[in-house]
Every structure is written in C-alpha cells, then in structure tokens.
Amino acid sequence: MFLKFSRLGMPLGLCLLLGLGCTPVNSRVSQQITVAPVAERTICIQTEPAVAETVLITKPLAKNLAAKGYQVLETPEQAAYNMHLNIVAFGLRGGPPSTYSGPVVGSAAGHALGGATGSLVGFGLGRLLSGSKSVPFIGKVEVSISTPPSSEPQQTVISAWARVYKEHQEPKVRQAVANKLAGKIAALMP
C-alpha cells in the first residue's frame, strides 16, 4: 500500500486535505511552581494591562478553573487565592515571514502519512502550494499566584506561540494561543 496511516497521520492528513487550517500551538512554562492547596477553592483573577486580549485569556481560564472546582470571585479580599496576570505580549511578531513553512508542514504530513516517500512528496507539494508566508503569533503572560494575607507569591512566565499563514486565520490563532495560555495557567493550581 502506498500510504500507511499512523495515529497522528490520519487527522493531520485530513486537516491538510480539507484545508481546515489546523495550527499547532506550542507552549512553555519558564519555571514550574508549587501552589499550596487551601480548603476554600475560591480565586480572584486580576489582569494587567486591561486590554481586549485579557478577555480572550480570562474567559477560558475561568472555565478551566471552574472545571477544577474553583469559584472565580471579583474581589481579591474574599478569595483564598489571588492570581495576577501581566500580559507581556499578545500579537503578531515582526520579522521576516518564513517561506519554508509550507514545505516543512507538507514534509511532516507526508512523513506521517507515508514515511520517507510521503515526506518527499509532501515537501514538494508544500513548496508548490505555499504561496503564503507565515508570521509568528506570540502570547506571553507573567503569572503570580498568592494565598493572602501573608504568603509570598509564586511566580512564573508562560509563553505560547503559533504561526499565522493567512490573514483570515489570525482570529482563530489568537483564540488558540489564548486557550493554550489559559490551560497552562489553570494547570498551575492544585
């Protein structure tokens, strides 16, 4: 058989064939922190600066925290945990667009679908079909979590990034990066 499908290859291949714009979002936590558990599962989320992007991150964050059993409160004095988010970066990053994104994605998809032969075919198809260039979309948030009144805050930086290949993909990529950040931030809580 010419193409062999792996577990990852089938969904990736379908996304590429259907043109659904599956954009992988990568992330990194600068330093793993340990937040001490307390009996009361309430939290107040404060953001800085107060810009439109904060809603993109805090809405899915509140949902993720609620799924973990937390009640999100408006006032820090009533909450067992205070979470302060400082949005350092959220948007397209400058620099020259990458012209190798199509061939690289095509090669990876081809390899997943058909091994070495598929990789070469995918690279070639990606090179032919990629008239678009990609630009990195970066989200970076400094997170500080404390249990008032006396504890020292635990701090870390969480980054997430993806590549935007076409202008119309930017809103989807924005939300995907925000969702990844929210998931990583919620995972810090016990």
Secondary structure, 3 states (H helix, E strand, C coil): CCCCCCCCHHHHHHHHHHCCCCCCCEEEECCCCCCCCCCCCEEEEEEECCCHHHHHHHHHHHHHHHHCCCEEECCHHHCCEEEEEEEEEEEECCCCCECCHHHHHHHHHHHHHHHHHHHHHHHHHHHHHCCCCEEEEEEEEEEEEECCCCCCCEEEEEEEEEEECCHHHHHHHHHHHHHHHHHHHHCCCC
